[in-house]
């Protein structure tokens, strides 16, 4: 049963902002978490990615901070009272934008700090005073050490995508940051999974938390259609083009395991006439934000990315996700395909499986507890182009299996091998002469080689001991030219 936002005990400025953003009914995590956070209790929440966790913690926090809002220009009247920590720059920027929209009609200030950008503009923003600070752990520690951020009045702290922060290795940074915060505070922890590490973290920093789980851990959304196709090498690109065409898909994420592979695939797709851009860790922060903005605005159709974009990015109405490479970590598969089918919408997740990916697919199958059926895919124009050799000492021209120059009568085109992995020569012979084994003529068999004949007629060398083995005579590949007489 859905619950409307109008039933929540939110202040009029927040209700106005929510209505303006088009929110009507709450998602399950929002319906369960918002009332609990409004009471000031600690929360340990788990939900599928794309279910609206940002609103689940942002709206009740802003509601409880409204008692501190004021129009004073003094920074001292605007200390940091809510801290939101996130694992990636893109996610931090996205959450900060959402918080700013929710607080649009209030006097509460918010700011975001993350690495990859100049600290000076962030410092100026912090010096003005902010009530809600969104940050990544590393850059926040930089500002704390520079005395730009004072956290001794924080009332609420949110650890969003906590499992991802632990995967990246942010646990020591989190521990340092939490040591700067007051002991009396409300802590909200949101994670896609409740791993043993997450439970230990919650046990250390949460006080009698309310546990909210709206889905089984690592369960994929039922609204996402999952398909697994056998493809390798260049066939993967061709498979993506075919599926985009057959399904009439407008936009899609394409996930690759490596930064280099991500950049190369994006360039190749661009050369093939598709609007594609790359998003990976070696890009500057400005380039990454521009790539995301171009994808959101529709200027780019295909966002080729590494797992830096697999968590938390909320881009609405993306109809498909392609796993160009099967992820090394099975849990990343769940987060990748969570970029589509968000908030109840339908989506398509296609994974292209090479022959060496059997173990990785088995890990995914074990994690999601579903049998994976590997399907073949028929590609259009699956034939060699240009000149190709058919193995019968002749070259054929053309685009396709049936093309031939007609150099010899009765020739037939090459056929595809049964396994589909290459091309084999036709069974028909062009000329029976070339099928016969080599048979040397009698004259050639009896006649010695010219170099042997020369060696036999050459006079024996004198003065050599009988105990010295003569050098073995071998045929010379090249003979030095004899100078002509002048």
Residue pairs with C-beta under 8 A, 6 or more apart in sequence:
2 25
2 26
2 31
3 25
3 26
3 31
4 24
4 25
4 26
5 15
5 18
5 19
5 23
5 24
5 25
5 26
6 15
8 15
8 26
8 34
8 35
8 59
9 38
9 63
10 18
10 59
10 63
11 63
11 66
11 106
13 66
13 104
13 105
13 106
14 59
14 62
14 63
14 102
14 103
14 105
14 106
16 105
17 101
17 102
17 103
17 104
17 105
18 59
18 102
20 104
21 101
23 55
26 34
26 52
27 51
27 52
27 56
27 343
27 344
28 47
28 51
28 214
29 45
29 47
29 51
29 52
29 53
29 56
29 212
29 214
30 51
30 52
30 55
30 56
32 45
32 212
32 214
33 43
33 45
33 53
33 56
33 57
33 60
33 212
34 55
34 56
34 59
34 60
36 43
36 210
36 212
37 43
37 56
37 57
37 60
37 61
37 64
37 186
37 188
38 60
38 63
38 64
40 64
40 186
41 186
41 208
41 209
41 210
42 186
42 187
42 188
42 189
42 206
42 207
42 208
42 209
42 210
43 57
43 188
43 189
43 190
43 209
43 210
43 212
44 189
44 194
44 202
44 206
44 209
44 210
44 211
44 212
45 53
45 56
45 188
45 189
45 190
45 191
45 211
45 212
45 213
46 190
46 191
46 192
46 193
46 194
46 212
46 213
46 214
46 215
46 217
47 53
47 190
47 192
47 212
47 213
47 214
47 215
48 192
48 214
48 215
48 219
48 220
48 221
48 338
49 192
49 311
49 312
49 334
49 335
49 338
49 339
50 221
50 314
50 338
50 339
50 341
50 342
50 343
51 214
51 215
51 342
51 343
52 343
53 160
53 190
54 94
54 95
54 98
54 99
54 160
54 314
55 98
55 102
56 190
57 84
57 158
57 160
57 188
57 190
58 95
58 98
58 99
58 102
59 102
61 82
61 132
61 156
61 158
62 99
62 102
62 103
62 106
62 108
62 132
64 155
64 156
65 81
65 82
65 108
65 131
65 132
65 155
65 156
66 106
66 108
68 81
68 108
68 131
69 106
69 107
69 108
69 131
70 77
70 78
70 107
71 107
72 78
74 129
75 127
75 128
75 129
76 129
77 129
78 109
78 128
78 129
78 130
78 131
79 129
79 131
79 150
79 153
80 130
80 131
80 132
80 133
80 149
80 150
80 151
80 153
80 154
81 131
81 132
81 153
81 154
81 155
81 156
82 131
82 132
82 133
82 154
82 155
82 156
82 157
82 158
83 133
83 135
83 151
83 154
83 156
83 157
83 158
83 177
83 181
84 95
84 99
84 132
84 133
84 134
84 135
84 157
84 158
84 160
85 135
85 136
85 137
85 140
85 157
85 158
85 159
85 160
85 165
85 174
85 177
86 92
86 95
86 134
86 135
86 136
86 160
86 161
86 165
86 312
87 136
87 161
87 164
87 165
87 168
87 170
87 311
87 312
88 136
88 161
88 164
88 308
88 311
88 312
89 114
89 115
89 116
89 136
89 285
89 288
90 288
90 289
90 292
90 308
90 309
90 312
90 313
91 160
91 161
91 311
91 312
91 313
92 112
92 113
92 114
92 134
92 135
92 136
93 112
93 114
93 289
94 312
94 313
94 314
95 112
95 134
95 160
95 312
96 110
96 111
96 112
96 134
98 314
99 110
99 132
99 134
100 110
103 110
103 132
108 131
108 132
109 128
109 129
109 130
109 131
109 132
110 130
110 131
110 132
110 133
110 134
111 122
111 125
111 126
111 130
111 132
111 133
111 134
112 133
112 134
112 135
113 122
113 125
113 126
113 133
113 134
113 135
113 136
113 139
113 140
113 143
113 149
114 135
114 136
114 139
114 285
115 136
115 138
115 139
115 142
115 285
116 284
116 285
116 288
117 285
117 286
119 139
119 142
119 143
119 146
119 148
122 139
122 143
122 148
123 143
123 146
123 148
126 133
126 143
126 148
126 149
127 148
133 140
133 149
135 143
137 165
137 170
137 173
137 174
137 177
138 170
138 173
140 149
140 177
141 173
141 176
141 177
143 149
144 151
144 177
144 180
151 177
151 180
151 181
152 180
152 181
152 182
153 182
154 181
154 182
154 185
155 182
155 185
155 186
156 185
156 186
156 187
156 188
157 178
157 181
157 185
157 186
157 187
157 188
158 187
158 188
158 189
158 190
159 165
159 174
159 187
159 188
159 189
159 190
159 201
160 190
160 312
161 190
161 191
161 192
161 311
161 312
162 189
162 190
162 191
162 198
162 201
163 191
163 192
163 193
163 195
163 197
163 198
164 192
164 311
164 312
165 171
165 174
166 195
166 197
166 198
166 201
171 201
174 201
178 205
187 205
187 206
187 207
187 209
189 198
189 201
189 202
189 205
189 206
189 209
191 198
192 217
192 218
192 311
192 331
192 334
192 335
193 217
193 218
193 331
194 213
194 217
202 209
218 331
218 334
218 367
218 368
219 334
219 368
220 226
220 334
220 337
220 338
220 368
220 370
221 337
221 338
221 341
221 347
223 341
223 344
223 345
223 346
223 347
224 337
224 338
224 340
224 341
224 346
224 347
224 348
224 349
225 346
225 347
225 348
225 349
226 337
226 349
226 351
226 370
227 348
227 349
227 350
227 351
227 375
228 350
228 351
228 353
228 361
228 372
228 373
228 374
228 375
229 239
229 350
229 351
229 352
229 353
229 374
229 375
229 376
229 377
230 353
230 374
230 375
230 376
230 377
231 239
231 352
231 353
231 354
231 377
232 354
232 355
233 354
235 377
235 379
236 324
236 352
236 354
237 265
237 268
237 269
237 272
238 379
238 380
238 382
239 350
239 352
239 377
239 379
240 254
240 322
240 324
240 350
240 352
241 272
241 274
242 377
242 379
242 380
243 249
243 320
243 322
243 350
244 252
244 320
247 319
247 320
247 348
249 319
249 320
249 348
250 301
250 319
251 295
251 298
251 301
251 302
251 303
251 317
251 318
251 319
251 320
252 301
252 302
252 303
252 318
252 319
252 320
252 321
252 322
253 303
253 305
253 309
253 318
253 320
253 321
253 322
253 336
253 339
253 340
254 265
254 276
254 302
254 303
254 304
254 305
254 321
254 322
254 324
255 305
255 306
255 307
255 309
255 310
255 321
255 322
255 323
255 324
255 325
255 327
255 336
256 262
256 265
256 304
256 305
256 306
256 324
256 325
257 306
257 307
257 325
257 327
257 328
258 306
258 325
259 280
259 281
259 282
259 306
261 324
261 325
262 278
262 279
262 280
262 304
262 305
262 306
263 278
263 280
263 282
265 276
265 278
265 304
265 324
266 276
266 277
266 278
266 302
266 304
267 278
269 276
269 302
269 304
270 276
274 301
274 302
275 299
275 300
275 301
275 302
276 300
276 301
276 302
276 303
276 304
277 291
277 294
277 295
277 300
277 302
277 303
277 304
278 291
278 304
278 305
279 288
279 291
279 292
279 303
279 304
279 305
279 306
279 308
279 309
280 305
280 306
280 308
281 306
281 308
283 291
291 300
291 303
292 303
292 313
292 315
294 300
295 303
295 315
296 315
303 309
304 324
307 327
307 332
307 335
307 336
309 339
310 332
310 335
310 336
310 338
310 339
311 335
313 339
314 342
315 339
316 342
316 343
317 345
318 339
318 340
318 342
318 347
319 340
319 346
319 347
319 348
320 340
320 347
320 348
320 349
320 350
321 336
321 337
321 339
321 340
321 347
321 348
321 349
321 350
322 350
322 351
322 352
323 333
323 336
323 337
323 349
323 350
323 351
323 352
324 352
325 352
326 333
326 351
326 352
326 353
326 354
326 357
326 360
326 361
326 364
327 333
327 336
327 360
327 364
328 360
330 360
330 363
330 364
330 366
330 367
331 367
333 351
333 364
333 367
333 368
334 367
334 368
336 349
337 347
337 349
340 347
340 348
340 349
341 347
341 349
351 361
353 361
353 374
361 372
361 374
364 372
365 371
365 372
376 420
381 400
382 416
383 399
383 400
383 401
384 401
384 423
385 399
386 397
386 399
387 395
387 396
387 397
388 395
388 396
388 414
388 423
389 395
389 396
390 396
390 411
390 413
390 414
390 425
390 426
391 414
391 424
391 425
392 411
392 425
392 426
392 429
392 430
392 434
393 430
393 434
394 407
394 408
394 411
394 430
395 405
395 407
396 403
396 404
396 405
396 407
396 411
396 413
396 414
397 403
397 404
397 405
398 404
398 405
401 413
401 414
401 415
401 416
401 423
402 413
403 413
404 411
404 413
408 430
408 431
410 428
410 430
411 426
411 428
411 430
412 426
412 427
412 428
413 426
414 423
414 424
414 425
414 426
415 423
415 424
415 426
416 422
416 423
416 424
417 423
417 424
429 435
448 456
449 475
451 473
451 475
451 476
452 473
455 473
464 470
